[in-house]
Each structure stands twice: as C-alpha cells, then as structure tokens.
C-alpha cells in the first residue's frame, strides 16, 4: 500500500497529531483523523501514534495514501434505498440496512448511507465530522443494521454531539449471543480501538478506555440468548468485542469468534431504539426499528 510522508512544519511543533493530519488533508475532520489513528494507520518511525500524541518539527509521519483520499465526501446517489423513520426541520433518524457502509471506506466507494442522504437532503453537505459523514452524529458498523441520528444543520449537530458525549442519548440494541446470559446486568471493562479488531480486557491496560455494557433483557433461544443491550457511548465494536470477551460472541460474527447460523450472512446486531431530548423543542423523542426480515427468520428457525 502506497504511503504519503507528512513532514511536521516548525509552526506545528508541539501540536496534537490529529490537528496536523487535518491541516495536511483538506476535508479531513478531527473525528476522521482520530479514526485513522485508532486503526493504526499513522506511524512515526514504524511506531503507531495516538490521535493525541504531540508531534515535533521535522517528524516524518507515514499515512496510507488511500486512507487520506478516502476522506473526500461521498457523491449523492438517488438510486440507493433510504428508510427515514423520523424527520423534522432540524434532524432525521434513519434505519440503515446491514451491508451499507455509513461513509466511504475506500477512495471512490459507492453505495454508502452518506450518498443516499445527500441525494435526498443536500443541505447535509458541510454538516458533521467531515465531508465523508454528512450530518451523521454517530455511526454503525457496515454489517450492523438499525437507527442512526442525523443533524440537518451545524447547530443541531453540535447540540446532539454534546448529548452523545454526555451519554444523554439512549441507544439500545438487540443481539443474538452464543451461550446463555442473564439480565439485568452491567458489565464493565476496558477497550482499545486499534486495528480492525479492538481489544477488550477486564482490567486497565495501556490505551484502554473504560466501557460499560448493560444487558436489559435476555431471552433464551436454544443454545443462544437474544439480548436487549444498552451502551451509552458505544465505542467502536464495543458490543461485539465486549460480549465476545465475556465468552458470548454474537452469532455470525466471524471477527470475534461467533458461530455461524443458517440464513445469517452477517453478525446479529441491530440498533433497535433511540431516545433523546430534542435540542430545540426540549420534547422527548423515542424511535424504534423492528428487526430486519433476515434476523427475524433466523430467530424463527431457533
């Protein structure tokens, strides 16, 4: 993979790495820069760097060219499906199907949720973390289905992002786990989001951030358990990796050791509910999305 070398200028001495990356690549937002670091794609002398690392003048930073180019925004595509389950003048809630990326993961990638959103809501261009993620307040893995919150203007985006970081947006998921679980229960651990597979451990470790996964309900189904789970901050792969670390990987989740099931083409995880206070009206908003047909069929077989 071809890499670009970024030389840190004297005026950038002592700055955070994510700020330097944003300055080097037009259209790259701070959130996207942090994700490049979390994925281990930014190195100095062969060593991976965290987004908050302080750089020095003359440092040579190596970043894959494709990763930087992938920061450009998606193209509007009206042919893509878009399920809007809540809409007002300030925000949207959409139900993303499994298999659709939220934003381009490779240069020129098509078929993303961002492309579908821009085709119907062109005002989303310029709103959000960066051009790749028009209006998206948070994200879901490509193979995770369910609800996503979208802001239609920058003021709404900033207000919702503050609530998200405070844990004030209630996000609930339904997951099918191997083995038997009991609920209610709260499980705490530490997660480090580097590389394609995140690391979860029960005790503090270098780079690990504290996480909490709350199991609200558990329904035994043969050798599996259908759970309703809540993760206030929902770090990357948190539910998948945390449940696997507890010995209960998701059905169909090959990355974290989950067993395959007939008729299941991806991991069984669905963002089923969103509850939050509207940033302008102050009213309570609650949105629910039923399981997709593929997941309902898997449950019927059990």
C-alpha positions as CSV (number, residue, x, y, z in Angstrom):
1,X,0.0,0.0,0.0
2,X,1.4,3.4,-1.1
3,X,2.1,5.8,1.8
4,X,2.4,9.5,2.0
5,X,5.0,11.1,4.1
6,X,3.9,14.2,6.0
7,X,6.7,16.4,7.4
8,X,5.8,18.4,10.5
9,X,6.4,22.1,9.9
10,X,8.2,24.3,12.5
11,X,4.9,26.1,13.2
12,X,3.3,22.8,14.1
13,X,5.8,21.8,16.7
14,X,4.0,20.5,19.8
15,X,0.6,20.2,18.2
16,X,-1.7,17.2,18.5
17,X,-1.3,14.7,15.7
18,X,-5.0,14.8,14.7
19,X,-4.7,18.6,14.1
20,X,-1.7,18.1,11.9
21,X,-3.5,15.5,9.9
22,X,-6.5,17.8,9.3
23,X,-4.2,20.6,8.1
24,X,-2.4,18.2,5.7
25,X,-5.6,16.8,4.1
26,X,-8.4,19.3,3.0
27,X,-11.7,17.9,4.0
28,X,-10.4,15.6,6.7
29,X,-12.3,16.2,10.0
30,X,-10.9,15.7,13.5
31,X,-13.1,12.6,14.0
32,X,-11.9,11.1,10.8
33,X,-8.3,11.8,11.8
34,X,-8.8,10.1,15.1
35,X,-10.2,7.0,13.4
36,X,-7.1,6.8,11.2
37,X,-5.0,6.7,14.4
38,X,-7.3,4.2,16.1
39,X,-6.9,1.9,13.1
40,X,-3.1,2.1,13.5
41,X,-2.7,3.8,10.1
42,X,-0.5,6.7,11.2
43,X,3.1,5.9,12.1
44,X,6.3,7.6,13.0
45,X,9.5,5.6,12.6
46,X,7.4,2.5,12.3
47,X,5.5,3.0,15.5
48,X,1.8,3.7,15.7
49,X,0.7,7.0,17.1
50,X,-2.4,8.0,19.1
51,X,-4.5,10.9,17.9
52,X,-3.5,13.0,20.9
53,X,0.3,12.4,20.5
54,X,2.3,15.6,20.4
55,X,4.5,15.9,17.3
56,X,7.8,17.7,16.8
57,X,9.0,19.9,13.9
58,X,10.7,17.7,11.4
59,X,8.8,14.5,12.3
60,X,8.1,12.3,9.3
61,X,4.6,10.8,9.6
62,X,3.6,7.9,7.4
63,X,-0.1,7.6,6.3
64,X,-1.5,5.3,3.6
65,X,-2.5,7.5,0.6
66,X,-5.7,5.6,0.1
67,X,-6.8,6.3,3.7
68,X,-6.3,10.1,3.2
69,X,-8.0,10.1,-0.1
70,X,-10.9,8.3,1.4
71,X,-11.6,11.4,3.5
72,X,-13.3,13.0,0.5
73,X,-17.1,13.2,0.6
74,X,-19.5,10.8,-1.0
75,X,-21.4,11.5,-4.2
76,X,-25.2,11.9,-4.0
77,X,-26.9,8.8,-5.3
78,X,-30.7,8.8,-5.5
79,X,-30.9,5.2,-6.5
80,X,-29.9,4.0,-3.1
81,X,-32.6,3.0,-0.5
82,X,-33.2,5.3,2.4
83,X,-35.6,4.5,5.2
84,X,-36.4,7.6,7.2
85,X,-38.3,6.8,10.4
86,X,-38.4,10.3,12.0
87,X,-38.0,13.7,10.4
88,X,-38.4,17.3,11.3
89,X,-36.7,20.6,10.3
90,X,-33.6,20.0,12.4
91,X,-32.9,16.3,12.4
92,X,-33.6,12.8,11.0
93,X,-33.5,9.3,12.3
94,X,-32.8,6.7,9.6
95,X,-32.9,2.9,9.6
96,X,-29.7,1.7,8.0
97,X,-29.7,-1.8,6.4
98,X,-27.0,-4.3,7.1
99,X,-24.3,-4.2,4.3
100,X,-24.4,-0.5,3.7
101,X,-21.4,1.5,5.0
102,X,-22.1,4.7,6.7
103,X,-19.4,6.5,4.7
104,X,-16.8,5.7,2.1
105,X,-14.2,3.3,3.5
106,X,-12.1,3.3,0.2
107,X,-11.5,6.0,-2.4
108,X,-14.4,6.3,-4.8
109,X,-16.6,3.8,-2.9
110,X,-20.2,3.9,-3.7
111,X,-23.4,2.6,-2.1
112,X,-22.9,4.4,1.3
113,X,-25.5,5.9,3.6
114,X,-23.9,9.3,3.1
115,X,-24.6,9.1,-0.7
116,X,-28.2,8.2,0.0
117,X,-28.6,11.1,2.5
118,X,-27.1,13.7,0.2
119,X,-29.4,12.8,-2.7
120,X,-32.5,13.5,-0.6
121,X,-31.1,16.1,1.8
122,X,-28.4,18.2,0.0
123,X,-28.2,20.6,3.0
124,X,-26.3,17.9,4.9
125,X,-23.1,18.7,2.9
126,X,-20.8,20.5,5.2
127,X,-22.6,19.3,8.4
128,X,-20.9,16.9,10.7
129,X,-17.5,15.5,11.5
130,X,-16.3,15.9,7.9
131,X,-17.2,15.5,4.2
132,X,-17.4,11.7,4.4
133,X,-20.1,11.7,7.0
134,X,-22.8,14.3,6.1
135,X,-24.9,15.0,9.1
136,X,-24.1,11.7,10.9
137,X,-24.0,12.2,14.7
138,X,-22.8,8.6,15.3
139,X,-22.1,5.5,13.1
140,X,-22.8,1.8,12.9
141,X,-20.6,-0.9,11.5
142,X,-21.3,-1.8,7.9
143,X,-23.0,-5.1,8.8
144,X,-25.0,-3.7,11.7
145,X,-28.5,-2.6,10.9
146,X,-30.6,0.0,12.7
147,X,-31.1,3.5,13.8
148,X,-28.8,6.5,13.2
149,X,-29.3,10.1,14.2
150,X,-28.6,12.7,11.5
151,X,-28.4,16.5,12.0
152,X,-29.6,18.8,9.3
153,X,-27.6,21.9,10.3
154,X,-24.4,22.5,12.3
155,X,-26.0,24.0,15.4
156,X,-28.2,20.8,15.8
157,X,-25.2,18.6,15.1
158,X,-23.1,20.3,17.9
159,X,-26.0,20.1,20.3
160,X,-26.6,16.4,19.6
161,X,-22.9,15.6,19.7
162,X,-22.7,17.2,23.2
163,X,-25.6,15.0,24.4
164,X,-23.9,11.9,22.8
165,X,-20.6,12.6,24.6
166,X,-22.5,13.1,27.9
167,X,-24.3,9.8,27.5
168,X,-27.6,11.5,27.3
169,X,-28.7,9.7,24.1
170,X,-30.3,6.3,24.9
171,X,-29.2,3.8,22.3
172,X,-30.5,0.3,22.6
173,X,-29.5,-2.8,20.6
174,X,-30.8,-6.3,20.0
175,X,-28.1,-9.0,19.7
176,X,-28.1,-12.8,19.5
177,X,-25.3,-14.2,21.6
178,X,-23.9,-17.7,21.8
179,X,-24.4,-19.5,25.2
180,X,-26.7,-18.4,28.0
181,X,-26.8,-14.9,29.5
182,X,-28.8,-13.4,32.4
183,X,-30.3,-9.9,32.7
184,X,-30.4,-7.3,34.1
185,X,-26.7,-6.9,34.5
186,X,-24.0,-4.3,33.9
187,X,-20.6,-5.4,32.6
188,X,-17.6,-3.1,32.9
189,X,-14.2,-3.4,31.1
190,X,-11.6,-1.5,29.1
191,X,-11.4,-1.2,25.3
192,X,-8.6,-0.1,23.0
193,X,-9.8,0.7,19.4
194,X,-6.7,0.0,17.3
195,X,-6.6,-2.0,14.1
196,X,-9.5,-3.9,12.5
197,X,-10.2,-5.9,15.7
198,X,-10.5,-4.0,19.0
199,X,-9.1,-5.3,22.3
200,X,-11.3,-5.7,25.5
201,X,-9.9,-6.6,28.9
202,X,-11.4,-6.7,32.3
203,X,-8.5,-4.8,33.9
204,X,-7.0,-1.4,33.0
205,X,-4.2,-1.6,30.3
206,X,-2.3,0.8,28.1
207,X,-4.6,2.6,25.7
208,X,-7.7,1.0,27.1
209,X,-10.7,3.3,27.7
210,X,-13.4,2.3,30.3
211,X,-16.6,0.9,28.9
212,X,-19.9,-0.3,30.3
213,X,-22.4,-2.7,28.6
214,X,-25.8,-3.0,30.2
215,X,-27.9,-6.0,29.5
216,X,-31.6,-5.1,30.0
217,X,-33.4,-8.2,28.9
218,X,-32.4,-11.8,28.0
219,X,-34.5,-14.4,26.2
220,X,-33.0,-17.9,25.9
221,X,-33.3,-19.5,22.5
222,X,-31.9,-23.0,22.2
223,X,-28.1,-22.6,22.7
224,X,-28.3,-18.8,22.2
225,X,-29.7,-15.8,24.0
226,X,-31.5,-12.8,22.4
227,X,-30.5,-9.8,24.5
228,X,-31.5,-6.1,24.6
229,X,-28.4,-4.1,25.4
230,X,-27.5,-0.5,26.1
231,X,-24.1,1.1,25.7
232,X,-24.3,4.9,26.4
233,X,-21.1,5.8,24.5
234,X,-20.9,2.7,22.2
235,X,-17.2,2.8,21.2
236,X,-16.2,1.1,18.0
237,X,-17.2,-2.6,18.1
238,X,-18.0,-2.3,21.8
239,X,-20.9,-4.7,22.0
240,X,-19.4,-7.2,19.6
241,X,-16.0,-7.3,21.3
242,X,-17.2,-6.9,24.9
243,X,-19.7,-9.8,24.7
244,X,-17.1,-11.9,23.0
245,X,-14.6,-11.2,25.8
246,X,-17.3,-12.3,28.2
247,X,-17.5,-15.6,26.3
248,X,-20.7,-14.8,24.5
249,X,-19.8,-13.7,20.9
250,X,-22.6,-12.6,18.5
251,X,-24.0,-15.2,16.2
252,X,-22.5,-14.7,12.7
253,X,-19.6,-12.5,14.0
254,X,-16.6,-14.3,12.5
255,X,-14.2,-11.4,13.5
256,X,-14.8,-12.1,17.2
257,X,-15.4,-15.9,17.1
258,X,-19.2,-16.0,16.8
259,X,-20.7,-19.2,15.4
260,X,-22.4,-19.3,12.0
261,X,-26.1,-19.9,11.7
262,X,-28.1,-21.0,8.6
263,X,-29.5,-18.0,6.8
264,X,-27.4,-15.5,8.7
265,X,-25.0,-13.6,6.4
266,X,-23.5,-11.2,9.0
267,X,-23.3,-10.7,12.7
268,X,-26.7,-10.5,14.5
269,X,-26.7,-6.9,15.9
270,X,-29.5,-4.3,15.3
271,X,-29.7,-0.8,16.7
272,X,-33.4,-1.0,17.7
273,X,-34.2,2.1,19.7
274,X,-33.1,5.8,20.1
275,X,-34.4,8.1,22.8
276,X,-33.3,11.7,23.3
277,X,-34.4,15.2,24.2
278,X,-34.9,17.3,21.1
279,X,-32.2,20.0,21.1
280,X,-34.6,22.8,20.1
281,X,-38.1,21.9,21.3
282,X,-37.0,20.1,24.5
283,X,-39.5,17.4,23.8
284,X,-38.7,13.7,24.3
285,X,-38.2,11.8,21.1
286,X,-38.4,8.0,21.0
287,X,-37.9,6.0,17.8
288,X,-38.0,2.2,17.4
289,X,-37.0,0.0,14.5
290,X,-38.1,-3.7,14.3
291,X,-35.7,-6.4,13.4
292,X,-35.0,-6.8,9.6
293,X,-36.6,-9.8,7.9
294,X,-33.3,-11.8,7.8
295,X,-32.8,-11.6,11.5
296,X,-36.5,-12.4,12.2
297,X,-36.1,-15.5,10.0
298,X,-33.0,-16.6,12.0
299,X,-35.0,-16.3,15.2
300,X,-37.9,-18.3,13.7
301,X,-35.5,-21.2,12.9
302,X,-34.4,-21.3,16.6
